[in-house]
Amino acid sequence: MAEVRIAASVLSCDFGNLERELAAVSSADMLHLDIMDGHYVPNLSFGQPLVFRIRQLSDLPLDTHLMVTNPAAYVDPLADLGVQWLSFHQECEYHVHRLVQRIKSRGMKAGIALNPAVPLSTLDSILPELDYVLLMSVNPGFSGQKFIPSVLDKTATLSEMIALRGLPTLIEVDGGVNAETAPGLISSGAGILVSASHIFSSHDRAAAIHSLRVS
């Protein structure tokens, strides 16, 4: 089994001290960027100017989760800014296959994000095209929410689906990920763990990141 990758979600960082915050999580494998539009989710996060600044301050791969009603409009601008991983919600896009291929054509990894109540069956026709699936283990829109335990079974089931079809697709999990929830997710088949408050609320960010790897 490949070592789990840790994505530090900047949603919980101190944006007033961005350079210091990003330096403190340099031991992570990637930075997770939640872009929210206030329509798909009831919150606004940040836009392209901040993504540009983050790209200037860190060499870590940028993993962007679009929580927006018009994901196609973000593909080219984010690719131009140096984003390497990009996921969106199927219900926000009429032509899912086309958008996945467009993301890939710009040199990015393409992913579909599923909210906790969205069944895995919605992936049946698109799974072979995906580089990864982002399973939300909280309802998206806010940091610091409590982990939804049923996502453990969902992760294991998706892992079996991927294995049965012989696919290289990775499973990413986001929401309530900490040293207590990480072990179950890893054993269920998660390959990427996104963590926000667990990392950025710690005085020792490197230790918090390490705790997710060895949980």
C-alpha positions as CSV (number, residue, x, y, z in Angstrom):
1,M,0.0,0.0,0.0
2,A,1.3,3.4,-1.0
3,E,2.0,5.9,1.8
4,V,-1.0,8.2,2.3
5,R,-0.6,11.8,1.1
6,I,-1.5,14.7,3.3
7,A,-3.2,17.8,1.9
8,A,-3.1,20.8,4.2
9,S,-6.3,22.8,3.7
10,V,-5.5,26.5,3.8
11,L,-9.2,27.3,4.6
12,S,-8.2,27.2,8.3
13,C,-4.9,29.2,8.0
14,D,-4.2,32.7,9.1
15,F,-4.4,34.6,5.8
16,G,-2.9,37.7,7.4
17,N,0.3,35.7,7.8
18,L,0.1,33.6,4.7
19,E,3.8,33.2,4.0
20,R,4.5,32.0,7.6
21,E,1.5,29.7,7.5
22,L,2.5,28.0,4.3
23,A,6.1,27.6,5.4
24,A,4.8,25.9,8.6
25,V,3.1,23.2,6.5
26,S,5.9,22.5,4.0
27,S,6.1,18.9,5.2
28,A,2.6,18.2,3.7
29,D,2.4,16.6,0.3
30,M,0.0,19.2,-1.2
31,L,-2.0,22.3,-0.4
32,H,-5.8,21.9,-0.6
33,L,-7.7,25.0,-1.8
34,D,-11.5,25.3,-1.3
35,I,-13.0,27.7,-3.7
36,M,-16.6,28.6,-2.7
37,D,-19.0,30.9,-4.5
38,G,-21.7,31.5,-1.9
39,H,-24.2,29.8,-4.1
40,Y,-23.4,26.1,-4.2
41,V,-22.4,26.4,-0.5
42,P,-23.5,29.2,1.9
43,N,-20.1,30.6,2.3
44,L,-17.4,32.5,0.3
45,S,-13.8,31.6,0.6
46,F,-11.2,33.1,-1.8
47,G,-10.5,33.5,-5.5
48,Q,-7.8,33.6,-8.1
49,P,-5.7,36.5,-6.6
50,L,-5.1,34.4,-3.5
51,V,-4.4,31.3,-5.5
52,F,-1.8,33.3,-7.4
53,R,-0.2,34.4,-4.1
54,I,-0.2,30.9,-2.7
55,R,1.5,29.6,-5.8
56,Q,4.2,32.3,-5.4
57,L,4.8,31.3,-1.8
58,S,4.8,27.5,-2.0
59,D,6.1,24.8,-4.4
60,L,3.7,22.2,-3.1
61,P,1.2,20.8,-5.6
62,L,-2.1,22.7,-5.4
63,D,-5.2,20.6,-5.0
64,T,-8.3,22.7,-5.7
65,H,-11.9,21.7,-4.8
66,L,-14.5,23.7,-6.6
67,M,-17.7,24.3,-4.6
68,V,-19.2,26.5,-7.3
69,T,-22.2,26.4,-9.6
70,N,-20.1,27.0,-12.8
71,P,-17.0,24.9,-12.5
72,A,-16.1,25.0,-16.2
73,A,-15.4,28.7,-15.9
74,Y,-12.6,28.0,-13.5
75,V,-10.6,25.5,-15.4
76,D,-8.4,27.7,-17.6
77,P,-7.7,30.4,-15.0
78,L,-6.7,27.8,-12.4
79,A,-4.6,25.9,-14.9
80,D,-2.8,29.1,-15.8
81,L,-2.1,29.8,-12.1
82,G,-0.4,26.4,-11.7
83,V,-3.1,24.3,-10.1
84,Q,-2.3,20.6,-10.5
85,W,-5.4,18.8,-9.1
86,L,-9.0,20.0,-9.7
87,S,-12.3,18.5,-8.5
88,F,-15.9,19.6,-9.0
89,H,-19.4,18.4,-8.1
90,Q,-21.2,16.5,-10.9
91,E,-24.5,18.2,-10.1
92,C,-23.1,21.6,-11.1
93,E,-22.1,20.5,-14.6
94,Y,-24.3,19.3,-17.5
95,H,-21.4,17.8,-19.5
96,V,-19.3,15.9,-16.9
97,H,-17.2,13.8,-19.3
98,R,-16.4,16.9,-21.4
99,L,-15.3,18.9,-18.4
100,V,-13.1,16.0,-17.0
101,Q,-11.4,15.8,-20.4
102,R,-10.9,19.6,-20.5
103,I,-9.3,19.5,-17.1
104,K,-6.9,16.7,-18.2
105,S,-6.2,18.6,-21.4
106,R,-4.8,21.4,-19.3
107,G,-2.4,19.0,-17.6
108,M,-4.3,18.7,-14.3
109,K,-5.5,15.7,-12.5
110,A,-9.3,15.5,-12.7
111,G,-11.6,14.5,-9.8
112,I,-15.3,14.4,-8.9
113,A,-16.3,15.4,-5.4
114,L,-19.2,13.7,-3.6
115,N,-21.1,15.1,-0.7
116,P,-21.9,12.7,2.2
117,A,-25.4,11.9,1.0
118,V,-24.5,11.5,-2.7
119,P,-24.3,7.7,-3.6
120,L,-21.3,6.1,-5.2
121,S,-23.6,4.9,-8.0
122,T,-23.4,8.4,-9.6
123,L,-19.8,7.5,-10.5
124,D,-20.6,4.4,-12.5
125,S,-20.2,6.0,-15.9
126,I,-17.3,8.4,-15.1
127,L,-15.1,6.5,-12.7
128,P,-12.7,5.1,-15.4
129,E,-12.0,8.7,-16.5
130,L,-11.1,10.1,-13.1
131,D,-7.7,10.4,-11.5
132,Y,-9.3,10.7,-8.1
133,V,-12.6,10.9,-6.2
134,L,-13.0,13.4,-3.4
135,L,-15.3,12.0,-0.7
136,M,-16.6,14.7,1.6
137,S,-16.9,13.5,5.2
138,V,-18.7,16.6,6.3
139,N,-21.2,18.7,4.4
140,P,-19.1,21.3,2.4
141,G,-18.8,25.0,3.1
142,F,-17.2,25.4,6.5
143,S,-14.1,24.2,8.3
144,G,-14.0,22.5,11.7
145,Q,-17.1,20.3,11.3
146,K,-17.6,16.9,12.9
147,F,-16.6,13.8,10.9
148,I,-19.5,11.7,9.5
149,P,-18.7,8.1,10.4
150,S,-20.7,6.5,7.5
151,V,-18.0,7.8,5.1
152,L,-15.7,5.0,6.4
153,D,-17.9,2.4,4.7
154,K,-18.3,4.6,1.7
155,T,-14.5,4.8,1.3
156,A,-14.2,1.0,1.7
157,T,-16.9,0.4,-0.9
158,L,-15.3,2.8,-3.4
159,S,-12.0,1.2,-2.8
160,E,-13.5,-2.1,-3.8
161,M,-15.2,-0.6,-6.8
162,I,-11.8,0.8,-8.0
163,A,-10.0,-2.5,-7.4
164,L,-12.6,-4.6,-9.1
165,R,-12.3,-2.5,-12.2
166,G,-8.5,-2.4,-12.1
167,L,-8.4,1.4,-12.0
168,P,-5.6,3.6,-10.7
169,T,-8.1,6.1,-9.3
170,L,-7.1,7.6,-5.9
171,I,-9.5,8.3,-3.0
172,E,-9.3,11.6,-1.3
173,V,-11.3,12.3,1.9
174,D,-12.0,15.8,3.3
175,G,-13.8,16.8,6.5
176,G,-13.1,16.1,10.1
177,V,-9.8,14.4,9.4
178,N,-7.6,14.2,12.4
179,A,-5.4,11.7,14.3
180,E,-8.5,9.9,15.5
181,T,-10.3,9.5,12.2
182,A,-7.2,9.1,9.9
183,P,-6.5,5.4,10.8
184,G,-9.9,4.2,9.8
185,L,-9.8,6.2,6.5
186,I,-6.4,4.8,5.6
187,S,-7.4,1.2,6.3
188,S,-10.6,1.8,4.3
189,G,-8.5,2.8,1.2
190,A,-8.1,6.5,1.4
191,G,-4.9,7.7,-0.4
192,I,-5.1,11.4,0.2
193,L,-6.3,13.0,3.5
194,V,-7.3,16.6,3.6
195,S,-7.0,18.3,6.9
196,A,-7.7,21.9,7.9
197,S,-8.3,22.7,11.5
198,H,-6.3,19.7,12.9
199,I,-3.2,21.1,11.2
200,F,-3.7,24.8,11.4
201,S,-5.0,24.8,15.0
202,S,-1.8,23.0,16.2
203,H,1.2,24.9,17.5
204,D,3.4,22.4,15.8
205,R,2.1,22.0,12.2
206,A,4.7,19.5,11.2
207,A,3.8,17.3,14.1
208,A,0.1,17.5,13.3
209,I,0.9,16.5,9.7
210,H,3.0,13.6,10.9
211,S,0.3,12.4,13.2
212,L,-2.0,11.8,10.2
213,R,0.7,9.7,8.5
214,V,1.4,7.4,11.4
215,S,-2.1,7.2,13.0
